[in-house]
Amino acid sequence: MVKPESNHCAKDALTGVFGWFLQFILASLAFTCLILKRFCEPKCNRRPWKIWFYDTSKQGLGALAMHVTNILLSGQFFQGDPCTWYIINFLLDSSVGIFIIYIGIRYCHYLAEQNNWDAINFGEYGKPPSARIWLVQCGLYVFLMFTMKIIITLLMQFSFWENVRDLMLSPITNEYLELALVMLIIPLFVNSLMFWVIDDFLMKRTVEAKRQKGLLQTVKVHYHKLTRHEDNADDDDGILSADDELLGISSSLDNSPVHIDSPNVLVVN
């Protein structure tokens, strides 16, 4: 699994028994993080299990595709310690890559709104939720992930990454510790954050729409109540004004002297 002379990972280290064991632990913990995220959602906006599965399974398929691609690239395409190349790939995917994915998802939302293509509106699966729409979104998300991977691979062709490779993990001399850092410890924390953020991207439209709809309804209710209150107040003012006029006339009649100019005419001053 390792090169004795360098005490670093050999080409088959990532796909050895210990490597697969670490990857299984990582996948289990990352999936647990997504379950925990669901229970952290407000109850009023918490997704049903089916919708949650549709959202998170896209991430799972995309992450699996990227993981396998990074293993193949690190062990076969790049020269040198595969563990170092793997962690460089992984960190770029989790920083630059997540920005590319965000742009891709937002562009899909834009196309869905402009052309009424509901199938590519991430997080929306129809009523009732359609497995066909979920499959379309899974395929589109994996396509975005591979597009991101192509861009990242092109960026890694610059020569300065050789110097980064030499510095990365250079103090680590134990091959098992290096493999654990690369395949479990670092990816666990980064994946947890990345899965949490991307899950917000994939389900944000549904939750945000519900919040906006609820806010709009609340504003309408308050507006109607306020309008009704103002109308009632105007009516009351009109009634009071009419009463005041009548009272004013009545009081003026009471206070005015009365005299008779002729037998048939009554004059009020």
Beta strands, then each sheet from edge to edge (+ up, - down):
strand 1: 2-3
strand 2: 8-9
strand 3: 258-262
strand 4: 265-268
sheet 1: 1+ 2-
sheet 2: 3+ 4-
end
